[in-house]
Amino acid sequence: MGAEHVDLPEVVVHVGDGSGAPRAVDPARPGADAVDPAPDHPFLLLTRGADHIQARYLPDGSYELEHTADTDRRHLFTTDAVLVRDIVWSWIQRDSWWSDTVAWTTVDPALAELDALRAELTDMLDGMSLLDTVTDDLDAALARADELLADPDLPDC
């Protein structure tokens, strides 16, 4: 009996343009939405099992690269698109250049937890922006009612 052949790609690529439409699709599971770690900014996420490397283009024109393997999480920031390309390609090829040569910074687990909490609270508070609109409309309606009630030409009831 031979080993069972699994027809899944070794590296799964997720891409997004940050627009929210269309959503990135996971090539390993056609029809399924990919995990979108950065919905507001373009990103490239490559996964190999639990190991992943991600590149995000930030609004200031720089790039954030993040690598996660097991509990180890490292990142770096650069404005050099060629460096980003070389790191990602080296990771795909299993060449150790990307980890041995590049100056990564280890992300403190406590900071990572705070970052996750910030993202969760931001999502929750973004949903509450609808309440701000309702409150603004109510304030405008009350201001208009005050104007009408202050009109001396209106008859007393």
C-alpha positions in Angstrom: 0.0 0.0 0.0 1.4 3.4 -1.0 1.1 6.7 0.8 -2.1 8.6 0.2 -1.7 11.4 -2.2 -3.1 14.7 -1.1 -3.8 17.1 -4.0 -3.4 20.4 -2.0 -0.8 23.0 -2.8 2.1 23.3 -0.4 1.9 27.1 -0.4 -1.5 28.7 -0.4 -1.7 32.3 -1.7 -4.2 34.8 -0.4 -4.4 38.3 -2.0 -6.6 41.3 -1.4 -6.8 44.8 -2.8 -8.3 46.3 0.4 -11.5 47.3 -1.3 -13.6 44.5 0.2 -14.9 43.5 -3.3 -14.2 41.0 -4.5 -13.1 39.1 -1.4 -9.9 37.1 -1.6 -10.4 33.4 -2.3 -8.5 30.5 -0.8 -7.2 28.5 -3.7 -7.1 25.4 -1.5 -10.8 25.7 -0.9 -12.5 27.1 -4.0 -15.5 29.1 -3.2 -14.3 29.9 0.4 -13.3 33.3 1.5 -9.7 33.6 2.5 -8.7 35.1 5.9 -8.5 38.8 5.4 -6.0 40.1 8.0 -5.9 43.6 6.6 -9.2 44.6 5.1 -8.3 48.3 4.7 -5.0 47.8 2.9 -3.7 45.6 0.0 -2.0 42.4 1.2 -0.3 39.2 0.1 -0.5 36.3 2.5 1.3 33.0 1.9 0.6 30.0 4.1 2.4 26.7 4.4 0.7 24.7 7.1 0.7 26.8 10.3 3.6 28.9 9.0 2.8 32.1 7.1 4.4 35.2 5.7 2.4 38.3 5.0 3.2 41.6 3.2 0.9 44.6 3.5 1.1 47.9 1.7 0.5 50.6 4.2 -1.2 54.0 3.5 2.1 55.8 4.1 3.7 53.9 1.1 5.7 51.5 3.2 5.4 47.8 3.6 4.9 45.7 6.7 6.1 42.1 6.5 5.1 39.6 9.2 6.3 36.0 9.6 4.6 33.6 12.0 5.7 30.1 12.8 4.3 28.3 15.8 4.3 30.9 18.6 7.2 32.9 17.0 6.0 36.1 15.4 8.4 38.5 13.7 7.9 41.6 11.5 9.7 44.4 9.7 8.9 47.6 7.9 10.5 48.8 4.7 9.8 51.1 1.7 11.8 48.7 -0.6 9.4 46.8 -2.8 12.3 44.7 -4.2 13.3 43.6 -0.7 9.7 42.5 0.0 9.7 40.5 -3.3 13.0 38.9 -2.4 11.9 37.9 1.1 8.7 36.4 -0.1 10.4 34.5 -2.9 13.1 33.2 -0.6 10.4 32.0 1.9 8.5 30.2 -0.9 11.8 28.5 -2.1 12.7 27.5 1.5 15.9 29.4 1.1 17.1 30.5 4.6 18.2 33.9 3.2 14.9 35.6 4.3 15.4 34.6 7.9 19.2 34.6 8.2 20.0 37.8 6.4 17.1 40.1 7.0 16.8 42.1 10.3 13.5 40.9 11.7 12.0 42.2 15.0 10.3 39.7 17.3 6.8 40.8 18.3 6.3 40.7 22.0 3.3 38.3 22.7 1.8 40.9 25.1 1.9 43.5 22.3 0.4 41.1 19.8 -2.4 40.4 22.3 -3.0 44.2 22.7 -3.0 44.6 18.9 -5.6 41.8 18.5 -7.7 43.5 21.2 -7.4 46.9 19.4 -8.5 45.3 16.2 -11.5 43.6 17.9 -12.5 46.9 19.6 -12.1 48.8 16.3 -14.4 46.4 14.5 -17.0 46.7 17.4 -16.8 50.5 17.4 -17.0 50.8 13.7 -20.4 49.0 13.9 -21.5 51.7 16.4 -20.9 54.5 13.8 -24.5 53.9 12.7 -25.5 55.2 16.1 -23.6 58.4 15.5 -25.6 59.0 12.3 -28.9 58.4 14.1 -27.8 60.8 16.9 -26.8 63.5 14.4 -30.1 63.2 12.6 -32.0 63.4 15.9 -30.0 66.5 17.0 -30.8 68.1 13.6 -34.5 67.3 14.0 -34.6 68.7 17.6 -32.8 71.9 16.5 -35.4 72.4 13.7 -38.2 71.8 16.2 -36.6 74.5 18.5 -36.6 76.9 15.5 -40.2 76.2 14.7 -41.3 76.6 18.4 -39.4 79.9 18.7 -41.3 81.4 15.7 -43.4 84.2 17.0 -45.8 84.0 14.1 -47.1 80.5 15.3 -50.5 80.6 17.1 -50.5 79.6 20.7 -52.3 76.3 21.4 
